[in-house]
Amino acid sequence: KLRISVPENASLNLAPLFTEFSAAHPEIQLIVDSGRDAANLEKREADVAIRFTDKPPAYLVAKRLTRVCFQPFARKDYLETLTNAEVEGKWILTQYRNMEAPFIDSISRLPGNHRVTQLVTGSDQVLAGVRSGGCLGFVSSTVAAEYPMLQSIYDQATHYYDAWLLAHPDSRSSPRVIKFKAFAESYFKRTEC
């Protein structure tokens, strides 16, 4: 068994990674915990964790897996109602506990009449809001590509976050952790933005 803690969000679709790993290594059962509360690797609540961070904790073994690219997306039919999406629009943004909304500075720097109408606690809610229409939101480019009704207002990514594979130093020599790390590195080389 390999216990993996992953963030509860819609910014990085990890299901294909887990499916391919399970097919390649049927002898290792994956137990995936995707909760808002991160598993504590020091307490061995998971063998490995995938986390978005600018600076992984120094006490853990960390390997950068991929860069996740974000752009402002909206439904095409919503964009058609705007005179110019680069200077007007309603926005849905993430705001985590005790943290400023990570994209709010970007909105405040845009020229024109942009209003944040919704603050939500997860990227899954941003994606759902954008898909339902009536607002713009920052969605990862790879996830947005799965929804043909979505369109970005820019040609390239505006924000980037790195996803890291973290493990406790005592776990890194485990054969199942070594296999997963190597597989994840290879997988993300094919999918990085």
N, C-alpha and C positions, 0 to 999 in steps of 0.2 A: 504494500500500500504506500501511496505517496499523498500526503496531505498538502494541498495548495490553497493559500489564502489569496484571493483576488479582490480588487475594488468592485464595489457595486455601482457600476456605471455603464453607459452605452458609448463610451469613447473608443473602446478597443474590444472588438469581438474576438474573444479567446476560444470560443467553441470549436472552430476549425483546428486550432493548435491541439486542443485536448483530444479531439476525434482522431487526428492523424497520429498523435503520440500513442494513443491506445491501440490503434491498428498496428503500429510498428513494435509496440512493447505490450502485448496482451498479458504478460505475466505480472504487470504492475497495475494495480487498481488505483485509479485516481479518485480522491475525495476532495472535491472543490467546495470551498467555503467562500461565498460572495456576500459579505455583510458590510454594513456601514461601519461597524467596529472592527478595526484591524486585529487580526490574530497576533498574539505576542510570540515572536520567534524565540525570545529568551526563555520563555516558559514552555517551549516546545508545543505550542498550540497548533503549529503547522510545521511541515518540513521546509517549505519554501513559500515565499510570498512574491507577488507581482504588484509593484506600487509605482505610482507617478510621483516623482520627486525631483527637485533640482540637486539635492545633496543627500545621498543615502547615508544612514547612520554608520559612523565609523566602526562600531562594534560588530557589524554584520558584514558578511562577505557579499559583495554586490557586483553584478554584471549588468551593464546597460544592454537592454534587449532591442529597443526600437525607439524611434521618435514618432510621436503622434502629432499630426498636423491638423490644425483647426482653421476653418474659414467661416464667415457669416453666411448661413444658408437660410432660405425660405422656400415655401412652395412657389412654383412658377406662377400659379394663378394669383397669389398675393402680390408678387413682384409686379405683375401686370397692372395692379390697381394703384401703384405708386408712380408719381411723376418721375422720380429719380431715387432709387433705393440707396444711393450713396449719400444722399442729403436728407432723407426722411425715413421714418419707419418706427414701428413698435418692436420692442425687444424683450426676449425672455433670456435670463441669465442665471447661472448657478451662483449660489452663495452658501458657503459651508459654515457650520457653527463657529462663532468667534473669528470669522475671517471676512475680509472684504471680498465682494464678488470679483473673481479673477479677471474678468473681461470689462469691468465697469470703466476703467481708465480709457480703454479703446473707444468706447461709446462716447465718452465725454470729449474726446479729441476730434470726433467726426464733425465736419461742418454741417450746418442745417438743423433740422428739427427731429432729433432722435429722442425717443422716450423709452425708458425701461418700465415696462408695465407689469412684469412678473419676475420675482426672484424665487428660485426653486432650489432644492437641496441636492439635486443630482443631474448628471448629464442625460440620464434616461428620461427625465422629465422635460429637459430642453428639447431633446429629439422628438418626444411625443407632442410637445407644444408646437414645434416648427412643422411637423407633419400634419397637424390638425389645421394649420393655416392661420393667417392673421398676425403673424409676427416673424421677426428675424431672430436667429440665435446662432451661437458658435457651436458647430458640430464637427466632429472629426471627418476629414475628407474621405477616408476609407469607409466609414459607416454611411456617410451621405451617398456614396456611390451605389449603395444597395437600394436606394429610393429614387427612381427616375423622376418623380414629381418635384424633387428638390433641386435648387439651383443656387450657386454661390453668386454673390455680387462682386467678387474679385476673382482674378485669374489664378491667384496663388495663395498659399497659406499665409495667415497673418499671425498665428500663434503656434508655438511648438512646446510639447511636454515630453519628457523622456520617461519611458517605462523601464523599470529595473527588476531584475530577479534577485531577491534577497534570501540569504540563508544564514543560519547560525554557524559560526566557525566549526563547531563540533559535528555539524550535519553535512558539511561540504564534501567529505570523503565517502559518504554513503553511496553505494552503487546506483541506487534509484535516483538520487539527487544528481549525480554525475550524468546519468543517461538523460534525465529531463533537461538539465542545463544545456548539454550539447544539442539536443533536439530543438529546444526553444531558440538557441542562437541561430541554427541553420534555418529554421522556419522564418524567423523575423528578417533574415537577410533577404528573403524573397519578397517580403511584404512592406518594407519600410517606405515611407513617403519621400 
